[in-house]
Amino acid sequence: MPLRAMNDLVAHNASLADELSDAVMRVLNSGWYILGREVKAFEEAFAAYCGVPFAIGVANGTDALELALAGVGVGRGDRVALVANAGGYGTSAVNALGAVGVYVDVDLDTQLIDASALDRVLAGADIRAVIVTHLYGRLADMAELMAVADRHGVKVVEDCAQAHGASRDNRRAGSFGHVAAFSFYPTKNLGALGDAGAVVTGDAAIAERVGRLRQYGWDRKYHMTLAPARNSRLDEVQAAVLSVKLPHVDAWNARRIALASFYAEAITHPKVALPAVDGTSYVAHLYVVRTTDRDDLAAHLRAEGVPCEVHYPYPDHRQPAAGDRYAGVSLPTTEQLCAEVLTLPCYPEMSDADAEHVAAAVNRWGA
Ligand SMILES: *Cc1c(COP(=O)(O)O)cnc(C)c1O
């Protein structure tokens, strides 16, 4: 059967249907729907999974970024360094705080923030924090980036929304920076049945602050100790769902990595550059190839019944919402990538035959 989409969430969640409906019914019958024992249990399990002491459940991944930034002291007018090729979520969080994004170009091969470009940006401006995005599920070189940030006294927020479980030397995404943000949007490597997110950190003071910021700035009921704060809570139903799914993330990631490894061998088209597959440090959230004739390849694949998508077509500094604020900013590698990247289907429920069909269709391009 041909692939119909970039994901199959029905098949994905059907594999756990009984446990998921038990979890949802347990919450329904508890009569307690916001910040109760399900959220607490998931926070503890997820912190342990990431290898950090603290996790704070929030409403979605963009809020997690915003609250993580606020948690390390970013506020109105502060500058935050970040990449411009990661879908705009970081920019959205920075803008919500009234802070100012300063864009850093990326490395052509890893498509992640370029450490020497970051070093130059941090040397040239007063920057409060940097967002390091583990784009497509590829863990950035955190040892190098933390050294650069520490040298300049800048806080590091990891954006792990695409990198649940990615690890290097047995350390997982989210355990390297001062604080980290996760999304559990349904298509992520760990996905809820709706919106959900979390902030994780090893720093008790940051955890305490984010815990207040997600709920009106309260330290206890009706007692507001921080402003501006907001309501961004993870709910009990999504927490119960996530607790069912968390034990399966490593197996799902292993299947994603196996598919990516298959593509790395099977796709041999001379005009298509492939991403490096690199043990568990790339959890293949998205399998993104590059070619100078991207739109032509996309049209060919769709004609062959292979779904594909562009992550992401518009760099943040060229978005209409940015106005002319970044008119003088040039990020050559970022701009090149936005024109060349194309995402192939890569999700745990794909069969080997599905992957063979995708690879063969890519190899037939232009033949
Ligand atoms: C999905 C995503 C987010 C935002 O998550 P939401 O839950 O959709 O708000 C942030 N950063 C990256 C890199 C993402 O892929």
The ligand as an SDF file (V2000), in Angstrom:
LIG
                    3D

 15 15  0  0  0  0  0  0  0  0999 V2000
    7.5550   21.4160   17.4580 C   0  0  0  0  0  0  0  0  0  0  0  0
    8.6950   22.3160   17.8030 C   0  0  0  0  0  0  0  0  0  0  0  0
    8.5900   23.3390   18.7580 C   0  0  0  0  0  0  0  0  0  0  0  0
    7.2880   23.8190   19.3050 C   0  0  0  0  0  0  0  0  0  0  0  0
    6.4820   22.9050   19.8740 O   0  0  0  0  0  0  0  0  0  0  0  0
    4.8870   23.1630   19.9870 P   0  0  0  0  0  0  0  0  0  0  0  0
    4.4780   22.1580   21.0020 O   0  0  0  0  0  0  0  0  0  0  0  0
    4.3090   22.9080   18.6400 O   0  0  0  0  0  0  0  0  0  0  0  0
    4.6880   24.5590   20.4470 O   0  0  0  0  0  0  0  0  0  0  0  0
    9.7210   24.0290   19.1180 C   0  0  0  0  0  0  0  0  0  0  0  0
   10.9010   23.7810   18.5460 N   0  0  0  0  0  0  0  0  0  0  0  0
   11.0490   22.8340   17.5970 C   0  0  0  0  0  0  0  0  0  0  0  0
   12.3970   22.6200   16.9980 C   0  0  0  0  0  0  0  0  0  0  0  0
    9.9460   22.0960   17.1790 C   0  0  0  0  0  0  0  0  0  0  0  0
   10.0940   21.1680   16.2150 O   0  0  0  0  0  0  0  0  0  0  0  0
  1  2  1  0
  2  3  1  0
  2 14  2  0
  3  4  1  0
  3 10  2  0
  4  5  1  0
  5  6  1  0
  6  7  2  0
  6  8  1  0
  6  9  1  0
 10 11  1  0
 11 12  2  0
 12 13  1  0
 12 14  1  0
 14 15  1  0
M  END
$$$$
